[in-house]
Every structure is written in C-alpha cells, then in structure tokens.
Amino acid sequence: MVRLRAIFTTLKIINEMKKILAAAICLQFLFASGASKNPVIELTRSAAVEFALNNNLDLKAVQEGIAAAKGRARQSGRMENPVISAEYGNDTLFSNEGEYAVRAEIAQKFPLFGRLSKERDVGNIDIKLAELEYEEARRILALQVETAYIYVLEKVSTGGAKREMLKAAKEFEKALKSAVLSAERSPLEAKRAQSESANLQIEIMRDEVEIETAMSQLKTLLGLPPDAVLKLSDKLEEIPPSSEKFSQQVLESRPDWRMYSIAVQSANAQIALIKAGRFEDIEIGVFFEAGTTVDEPIGKKPEKTMGLSVSIPLPLNSFDGSIDEKLSLRRKAEILSAAKENQIRGEIAVYRTRAEKYLQILHTQKSEAEKFSNEIYAEYLDARKHAQADITDVFGAWQTHLQLKLSRISLVAEQAKNSISLKYALGIGVKNEK
C-alpha cells in the first residue's frame, strides 16, 4: 500500500513537472513571438514587385473600380418594371344616381431599335476601361517599386563606400597622431586628417537619413507599415537593356495606349445608344373596366370592358447635339491615341539610348579612370609612409578615389533605372492578371 502511494506520488510529481515544462515552453514561445513582432522581410527586386502588387492599398482601390463597372453593367440593358394602375369614380358629387366606374390596367414599356442591347454594349466597354485602368496602375506601381528598390541600393552603396574610406581615413589619422607624438609629423597634418574624417562622418550621417527616407518610400509602395523591417537581398549592378524593338505588339501590350482605343469604341457605342434612343419606349397594356350607368327608363345598367392600350411617344426631341458631342470625343480619343503612340516610341528610344550609353560609360570608367585612380592612390599612400609625398597630395588622391567610387555607384544606378524604364516602356515589365 505504501509502495502504491509512493508510485502515485511520483506520478503526480511527474505530471506537475510536465505542466511546468509545458508552461515554460509556452512562455518561451510567447517571448519569442514578442521579439519577432516585426519579422525581417527579405525581398529580391522581382519579389518586391509581386509583394507590392498583392499588398498596395492604392492598387486595391483601383481594382474595386472593376467591380463597380460590372455592377453598372448588370444594371444596364434591363426593361423597366411593369406598371399597375387602378381608377375608380362615381357621381356622388353630381346627380348621385348610383353611377360608378372602375378601371384596372397593367402596362409594360418595350424598347425599339435595340436600345437595351446598346446599353449593355456601353456597360461592357466600361468594364474593359476599368480593367485597363487597373492594368495601367499595376504597370506604374511595378515601375515605381523597381525604381525605388534601385534608389535604396544606390544610397546603401554610397554609404558603404564612404564608410570604407572613413575606415582608411581613421587609420591614417591614427598613424599621424602617433607620428606627431614622436615629432615625426607636424600637428597641422594630424588636424587636417581629423578634419577630413569629421567631414566624411557628417556625410555618412546624412546618407543614413537618405537611406531611411528611401526605405520608407519603398515600404509605402509595398504596402508595409513604417515599423516593418525590410531587407533587400539584391545587389546594385548593371542591368542589360532589352533588345526588343517597337512594334504593334509592344503597342498592344501598353494599357495606357489601349485605353484610347477602347475610348473610341465607347464613343461609337454611345452614339449608337443615342440614335436608338430617338424613339422612346412604347407602352403596351391590358385593361379592364367595369361600371354602372343610369339609363331612363331602363334604370341602372352594368357595363364591362376589357382591351389593350398602346402608348407611342412622338420623336420630337432632337439628339443632334449629343451625337456631335460623342463624335468630338471620338476624334479626341483618336488624336490622343496617335499622340500616345508617338510618346511610347519616344520613351523607348530615350531609355534605350540612356541605358546603352551609361553601360558604355561604365566600361570606360572601369577600364581607364578607376584603374589609374587605384594605382595613384596606392602609390601616394606608400609614398606618404616614407615621407615622400605631401599630405595635400595624399588627400587629393584620396578624394579623387572616393569620388570615382561614388561616381560608379551613381552611374550603375542610373543605368539600371533606365534599363528598368525601358522594360516597362516596352510593356514587358509585369504580367497582367486574367
């Protein structure tokens, strides 16, 4: 019996320990969840585009326009509701002989010349316009995201290059201070090195503000909150420009151009609707009449009648002004379509030229300017160690070396942005949803 109690006690203790362990695990999980309240979101450039297309709130608002257009289209092209009417009258206010009349009618309007189908055509074109507006919003958003992504990388690379040079400047400053203590160098040289390091440190601090601002702008495009932790996994590098040329297929892939083509169709559909509306709907009804009349010397005589009624509005109103308005809108859409085609041709030509030229500049800089700058900078540093070069010359070479690095970063970023813009000008930037 004692053994059984001991066993039960042991089991009880084990169960309690299990509960404590489970609670500890839960607490650990909760603390871990709290620590990862803002998990790191790491995105490549292409992944950032997909993320924005799925999460950007402005884009979602534009998408709702498609649902609104579909709702309007479902409402258009329907016949009006039938009308039921009833009438009653008597001679109480007159001879008061007991005469009365009752009339009941149900009538329905019927359109002529296919007006309802014309309304449906207009509604369907409105849906296409809403869809194209959404496609264009996707294209613009994707372009903005890729450009913002490159801009952040440019700022980060600029800060990295300056930090690398600051490290070298600090080591140089430290060496000069040591040389001043041993009376090998002038204190003025050490102060000059300290001043250069301080200026570079200030520039780095300003770059950090620019990086934070650029990152915030990218988060907004992605639909992320400001406190989200975003990491960009791509590196800043040249992007080969697309070799695709302008063609009708390129034009058809641009939603902003197709919108003008649809606008022409919309104007034609509205003109057809106006013409069909010259004759308003005829109204056909079925009525029933009953009443009692007094006929001397017969007396009261009941009467009943049933028949059809037809109401035809006369086409007296003129619609010429409305048709002229739609014709003018059609011509405007045709002109804007031609202007947009010319604009797209210009965009492709400009972005291709800039992307290719910047690529040539980068190759020239790498093969000529950077090569000599690196050699000169290394030689000046070596000469300064042996007291064979003035500090002004060293800092001049140092500044030239830094400026070439920053120039290369700027050129790479500009080349990448133009290649990206060329891609979207050619209409191959983002796949459209079906």
N, C-alpha and C positions, 0 to 999 in steps of 0.2 A: 504494500500500500504506500509505504514511504517512497519506494522507488518510483511508483507511478506518479506520485505528487511531484517528485523531483523532475521526472520527464516532462510532465505538463508545465511545470515552472520554466524549465529550459526552453520548451517550445514557445511559451509565452514571451520569454525574453527575446527569442529569435524573431518572432513576429513583430515585436516592438522595434527591434533593430532594423528590420526590413522597412517599417513605416518611416523611421527616422532617415534611413538611406534614401528612400523614395522622395521624402520631403526635401532632403539636401539636393538631390538631383533636380527637382522641380525649381528650387531656389536658384540653383546654378543656371538652369535654362532661362529663368526669368531675368537674372542679371545679364546673361549673355544677350538676350533679346533686347534689353535696355541699352546695352552697349552698342548693339548693331541697329539702333533705331533708324539711323541714316546709313544704310549699307552702301558700299562703294559700287557705283555703276560704271563699268568699264565698256567703252564703245569704240569700235573702229569707225571710220568715216562713213562707210556704207551702212553699218548698223545704226549709226546716229540718224541717218535719213529715214530708215524704216521705223525707228523709235518715234521720231517726230511725226511721221505720217499716221501713226497709231495713237498718239497722245496729245498732239497740239490741239488746244481747245478752239482756237480761231478756225482751224480747218474743220473741226466737228460742227461748228456753227454753219459754215458754208454748206456742208453736207446736208444739213437739215433743209436747205433750200430745195433739194431734190424731192424730199417727202412732201414739202408744201406744194410744189408744182404737180406732183402726182395727185394730191388731194384736189387741186383745182381741176385737173383733167378729168377725174372721176365725176366731178360735179357738172362739168360742161357736157353738152350734147344730150341732155335729157329733156323730155317733154314736160310741159307744165302740168301741175296736178289738175285733175278734173274738178269742175265747179258744180256744186249742187245749189240750186236756188228754189225758194218757195215763196208764193204770194197768196194773200187772202184779202178779200174785200167784201163789203156789204153796203146796203142802202140805209143804214141806221140814221145817218145824218140828213137824209133826204126824205123820201116818201115813207120809209120804214115799212115796206110791204113784205119784208122777209126775203128779199133777193140777196144772193151772195155768190161769190166766185172764188175758186181755189185753183192755184196753178203750181205745179212742181216740175222742175227741169234738171237734168244732168247734162253738162256740156263739156267737151274736150277740144282744146286747140291742137291743130295739126299744122306743122311747118311745111312750107312749099320750097322747092328748089334746093333740097338737101342742106338746109341751114344747120341742122343738128350735126351732120357729118362734118361740115366746115368748122363748127365749134370744136369738135373732137380733134380735127387736124391742128387747130391753133393750140389746143391743150397739149397735144403730143410734142409739138415743136417747143413749147415752153419747158417740157421735161428735158428735151435734148439740150436746150440752152442752160438749164440748171446743172445738168451733168457736165457740160463743157466748162462751166464756171468752176465747178469742183475740181475737174482735171487741171485747169489752169492754176488754181490755188495750190494744188499738190505740187505742180511743177515749180512754182515760185518758192514755196516753202522748202522743197528739197534743195534748190539752188542756194537759198539763204543759209540752210543748215551746213552744206558743204563749205560755203564761203566762210561762215563763222568758225567752222572747225579749223580751217586752214589759218584763219586770223589768230586763233588761240595758240596754235602750234608756232606761228611766227613770233608771237610775244614770248612764249615759253623759251624758244630757241634763242631769242635775243637776250633774255635774262640769263640763260645758261652760258652764253658766250661771254657776257660781261662778268659773271661770277668766276669763270675760268681765268679771265685776265686779272680780276681783282686778287685772286689767289697768288698769281705771279707777282703782282704789284706789292702785295703784303710781304712776300718773301724778299723782294728787292728792298723794300723799306726796312725790314728787319736787318738785312745784311748791312745797309748803310748806317743804321743806328749803331750797330756793333763796330763798324769801321770808324765812326765818329768818336766813340769811346777810346779807341786805340790811336786816335789822332791821325788816322789814315785818310779820312774824308772830311770834307767841310760840313758843318752843321746845316748850312744852307741847302746842300744836296739832300740831306735827310728830310728837311722840311718840305722840299719840293716833292719828294716821293710820297710823303704823308698827305700833302695836298691833293695829289693825283688820285691816291687811293680813296680819300674822302669824297672827291667829286664823283668817282665811279660808284661808290657806295650809294650816294644820293640818286644817281641814275638807276641803279638796281631797285631801290625803294619805289621810285616812280614806275618802273616796269612792273613791279608786283601789283600796284594799283591797276595798271592797264590790263594785266592778266586776269585779275579778279573781275574787272568790268566786262572783259570779253567773255569770260566763262559764264558770267551771269546772263549775258545776252544769249549765249548758246543754250543755257538751261531754259530760258523763256521759250525759245523756238522748239525745244524738245518737249515742252510741257512739264518740266520738272520744277519743284519748289526751290526757292533760293538756297535753302539749307541742305539740299541734296549734295552728296559727294560724287563728283563726276571725274572720271579718269579717261584720258584719250590715249588709246593704245597705238595709234598710227604715228609715224614719224613724218617730219616735214621733208618732202623730197619732190623732185620734178615729176610732172605728170605728162606723159607723151600726148600731144594733141591728136584728136580723132582725124582720120584721113577721109572720112565721109564727106561727100560734096553736096551742094544744094541740089535738090530735085523736088519733083512734085510729091514724092513720098515723104520727104522731110517736111514739106508744107502741110501735108495732111496730118502729120504727127504733132503739129503745134495746135493746142486747143484754142489759143487766142486768135489764130487765123480762122479756124473752123467756126468760131463764134460768128464771124461776119458772114460766112456762107450760110449758116443757119438763120441769121438775121434777114437775109434776102428771102429765104423760104418762108419765114414768119410774115414778112410784109406781103408776099404773094397770097398766103393763106388768109390773112386779114382782109385783103382786097376781095378775095372770093367770098368771104363771110359777109362783107358789106353788100356786095352785089346780091347775094342770096337773101339778104335782109331787106331788100327793096320792097318785097311783098311780105307783109306781116302775116302771122299765123291766121288761118281761117278757123272758125269755131263752129263745130257741129254738135247739136244737142238733141236729146229726146225729151219731149214734154208731155205732161198730162194735165188737162183742165177739167174741172167739174164745177157745176154751179146750179142755181135755181133762179128762174125768171118768172115774173107775173105777167100772164097774157089774158086779157079780158076777151071773151067771157069764160075762157077755159080755167083760169086761175094759175096757180103755181105749176111750173113745168121744169123738171130736172133736165140738165144737159151735160153731156160728157164728150170730151175731145182728146185725141192722142195723135201726136205727129212729130215731125222733125223740124229743127230750126237750123239755119245756116247764117253765119255772120262773116262777111268778107270785108276787111278794111281796105279802103281805097289807097293806092300807092301815090299819094300826092306829095309827100315829103321828098326833097332832093338829098342824095347822098354824095353828090359830086365833090364837095369839099373834103369829106372824109377819105374818099378814094384818092384825091390829089395829095392828101397828107401821107397816105401809105405809099404812094408812088414815089414821093420825095424821100421817104425813109428808106425805100428800097435802093434808090440811086445813091443815097448817102452810104448805105452798107456796102454797095459795090465799090464805091470810091475808097472807103476805109479798108476794104479787103485788099485792093491793089496797093494801098499805102502800107498796110501791114506786111504784105509780101516783100515790098521793097525794103522795109525795116529789117525783116528777118534776114534777107540777103546781106544787108549791111552788117548786122550783128555777127553773122558767120564769118564774113570777110575780116572784120576788125579783130575778133577774138582769135581767129586762126593766125593772123599776122602777128599779133602780140605774143601768143603762146610760142610760135616758132622762133620769133626774133629773140625773145627772152631766153629761150633754150640755147640759141647761138651765143648770146652774151655770156651765159653761164659757162659754156665750154671754153670761150675765150678767156674769161677771168680765171678759170681753174688752170688752164694750160700756161698762162702768161703772168698775170698780175699776182695771183696767190703764190705761185712757185717762187718768184723773185722776192716777194714780201717775206715769206717764211725764211728764205736764206739770209736776207738782210737783217731781219730781226734776230735770228740766231747768232749772226756774226757780231752784231752790236752788243748783245748780251755777253758774248765771250770776250769781246774787246774791253768791255767795261770791267769785267772781272780782273783784267790785267792792267786796269787804269790807262787804257789806250783810246778811250772814247769819252767824249763829254757827256754829261748826264742829259743835256738838252737833246743831243742826237739820239740818245737811247730812248728818251720819252717820245721823240718824234717818230722813231721806228715802231715803238710800242703803240702809239695812236694810229699809225697807218695800218699796222697789223690788225688792230681791233676794228677799224673802220672797214677793212676788206672783209672781215668775218661777218660784220653786221650787214654789209652790202650784199654779200652772198645770200644771207638769210632772207633779206628783203626781195632779192631777185628770184629766189626759189619760190617764195610765197606768191609773188606776182605772177610768175609763170604758171604755177599750179592753179591759181584763181582763174586765169584766162583759159586754161585748158578745160576747167570745170564749166565755165560760162559757155565755151564753145560746145561742149557736150549737150547742155540744155538748150542752146540756140538751135542745135540740130534735132531737138526733140527726142533725144535718146537718154535723157537724164534719169527718168523714173518711169516705172511701169504703171499704167493706169489700171484701176480696179474695174472689173467687169461686173 
